[in-house]
Amino acid sequence: MQRKFVSPNDFIDLAEVEQRLADFESRYNTTARPFRWKLTRGDLRDLLTRIDRHEQREAAIDLPSAA
């Protein structure tokens, strides 16, 4: 939001912020279009599996060795 229309300390009160947000929402909703996801369920499952494996390896590295 900030990059689109809001600058820090740009408002007198919260009511002005609320109105600006409502105006932005209304304007954005008139031009917004849905987009197509390219990531399939299978792709997501594979990614999560790889992340899990990576986290398990990291956890194993972080474990103190028994001495």
Backbone as CSV, one residue per row, in Angstrom:
resi,resn,N_x,N_y,N_z,CA_x,CA_y,CA_z,C_x,C_y,C_z
1,MET,0.808,-1.187,0.000,0.000,0.000,0.000,0.858,1.260,0.000
2,GLN,1.882,1.232,0.832,2.679,2.432,0.974,3.290,2.867,-0.348
3,ARG,3.788,1.928,-1.120,4.400,2.294,-2.396,3.375,2.779,-3.405
4,LYS,2.118,2.373,-3.246,1.092,2.731,-4.219,0.548,4.144,-4.010
5,PHE,0.297,4.523,-2.750,-0.405,5.784,-2.577,-0.214,6.465,-1.241
6,VAL,0.523,5.895,-0.331,0.634,6.450,1.009,2.082,6.815,1.309
7,SER,2.261,7.996,1.838,3.577,8.395,2.343,3.470,8.468,3.863
8,PRO,4.528,8.120,4.555,4.476,8.208,6.022,4.135,9.627,6.472
9,ASN,3.384,9.719,7.544,3.003,11.021,8.135,2.303,11.932,7.138
10,ASP,1.506,11.336,6.264,0.834,12.080,5.206,-0.618,12.402,5.565
11,PHE,-1.043,12.103,6.792,-2.449,12.224,7.151,-2.638,13.022,8.434
12,ILE,-3.775,13.688,8.498,-4.113,14.475,9.675,-4.636,13.575,10.788
13,ASP,-5.494,12.604,10.410,-6.077,11.716,11.427,-6.394,10.350,10.827
14,LEU,-6.851,9.431,11.663,-7.140,8.069,11.215,-8.291,8.009,10.220
15,ALA,-9.230,8.911,10.332,-10.362,8.932,9.396,-9.861,9.177,7.968
16,GLU,-8.853,10.027,7.836,-8.291,10.301,6.516,-7.571,9.059,5.969
17,VAL,-6.876,8.357,6.830,-6.219,7.111,6.419,-7.267,6.103,5.964
18,GLU,-8.302,5.962,6.757,-9.375,5.016,6.426,-10.002,5.349,5.079
19,GLN,-10.265,6.633,4.827,-10.870,7.041,3.557,-9.932,6.771,2.392
20,ARG,-8.653,7.051,2.579,-7.678,6.819,1.511,-7.578,5.337,1.184
21,LEU,-7.585,4.492,2.214,-7.547,3.044,1.992,-8.797,2.565,1.265
22,ALA,-9.951,3.068,1.664,-11.202,2.673,1.015,-11.213,3.115,-0.450
23,ASP,-10.723,4.315,-0.712,-10.657,4.813,-2.097,-9.721,3.942,-2.938
24,PHE,-8.569,3.591,-2.357,-7.620,2.744,-3.073,-8.240,1.380,-3.372
25,GLU,-8.894,0.798,-2.381,-9.521,-0.515,-2.569,-10.538,-0.467,-3.707
26,SER,-11.361,0.532,-3.696,-12.377,0.674,-4.743,-11.736,0.818,-6.117
27,ARG,-10.727,1.682,-6.226,-10.055,1.904,-7.508,-9.325,0.644,-7.972
28,TYR,-8.648,-0.010,-7.049,-7.897,-1.214,-7.397,-8.831,-2.330,-7.864
29,ASN,-9.949,-2.502,-7.173,-10.890,-3.568,-7.521,-11.510,-3.386,-8.905
30,THR,-11.535,-2.181,-9.416,-12.086,-1.977,-10.765,-11.091,-2.379,-11.845
31,THR,-9.799,-2.385,-11.521,-8.790,-2.715,-12.531,-8.121,-4.062,-12.315
32,ALA,-8.289,-4.650,-11.151,-7.607,-5.914,-10.833,-8.139,-7.045,-11.706
33,ARG,-7.228,-7.900,-12.129,-7.608,-9.072,-12.907,-7.006,-10.310,-12.260
34,PRO,-7.728,-11.428,-12.304,-7.159,-12.658,-11.752,-5.940,-13.094,-12.565
35,PHE,-5.065,-13.819,-11.938,-3.905,-14.326,-12.658,-3.877,-15.843,-12.546
36,ARG,-3.137,-16.447,-13.436,-3.041,-17.907,-13.458,-1.813,-18.354,-12.696
37,TRP,-2.034,-19.274,-11.773,-0.917,-19.879,-11.057,-0.231,-20.861,-11.983
38,LYS,1.073,-20.855,-11.990,1.823,-21.820,-12.781,2.291,-22.974,-11.905
39,LEU,2.237,-22.788,-10.608,2.654,-23.812,-9.668,1.493,-24.786,-9.450
40,THR,1.708,-26.045,-9.775,0.654,-27.044,-9.604,0.709,-27.613,-8.193
41,ARG,-0.293,-28.382,-7.828,-0.290,-29.043,-6.515,0.915,-29.961,-6.374
42,GLY,1.232,-30.666,-7.439,2.395,-31.555,-7.429,3.692,-30.776,-7.239
43,ASP,3.801,-29.629,-7.940,4.978,-28.774,-7.780,5.106,-28.298,-6.335
44,LEU,3.992,-27.894,-5.753,3.994,-27.424,-4.368,4.387,-28.538,-3.419
45,ARG,3.837,-29.721,-3.628,4.171,-30.875,-2.784,5.664,-31.179,-2.871
46,ASP,6.218,-31.171,-4.088,7.646,-31.417,-4.268,8.490,-30.351,-3.577
47,LEU,8.087,-29.097,-3.707,8.812,-28.008,-3.072,8.803,-28.162,-1.551
48,LEU,7.641,-28.463,-0.989,7.547,-28.629,0.459,8.373,-29.820,0.938
49,THR,8.422,-30.876,0.146,9.244,-32.038,0.492,10.719,-31.655,0.503
50,ARG,11.155,-30.896,-0.505,12.555,-30.461,-0.555,12.892,-29.548,0.612
51,ILE,11.980,-28.659,0.952,12.203,-27.757,2.086,12.313,-28.562,3.375
52,ASP,11.432,-29.541,3.541,11.455,-30.376,4.737,12.787,-31.123,4.845
53,ARG,13.239,-31.711,3.731,14.522,-32.412,3.730,15.667,-31.471,4.095
54,HIS,15.633,-30.283,3.545,16.671,-29.289,3.827,16.670,-28.913,5.314
55,GLU,15.485,-28.687,5.867,15.386,-28.327,7.284,15.861,-29.464,8.176
56,GLN,15.573,-30.704,7.793,16.041,-31.844,8.579,17.565,-31.927,8.550
57,ARG,18.166,-31.687,7.384,19.635,-31.698,7.294,20.238,-30.579,8.141
58,GLU,19.627,-29.404,8.093,20.115,-28.279,8.892,20.025,-28.608,10.381
59,ALA,18.914,-29.215,10.787,18.739,-29.577,12.193,19.778,-30.607,12.613
60,ALA,20.102,-31.542,11.734,21.094,-32.573,12.053,22.483,-31.948,12.200
61,ILE,22.780,-30.949,11.421,24.065,-30.271,11.499,24.179,-29.499,12.815
62,ASP,23.056,-28.903,13.239,23.043,-28.088,14.434,23.095,-28.895,15.730
63,LEU,22.810,-30.184,15.656,22.822,-31.016,16.860,24.245,-31.201,17.360
64,PRO,24.434,-31.044,18.666,25.788,-31.274,19.190,26.102,-32.767,19.135
65,SER,27.321,-33.096,18.821,27.700,-34.508,18.737,27.868,-35.054,20.139
66,ALA,27.474,-36.318,20.294,27.594,-36.986,21.595,29.056,-37.374,21.812
67,ALA,29.629,-36.871,22.885,31.034,-37.187,23.133,31.225,-37.732,24.527
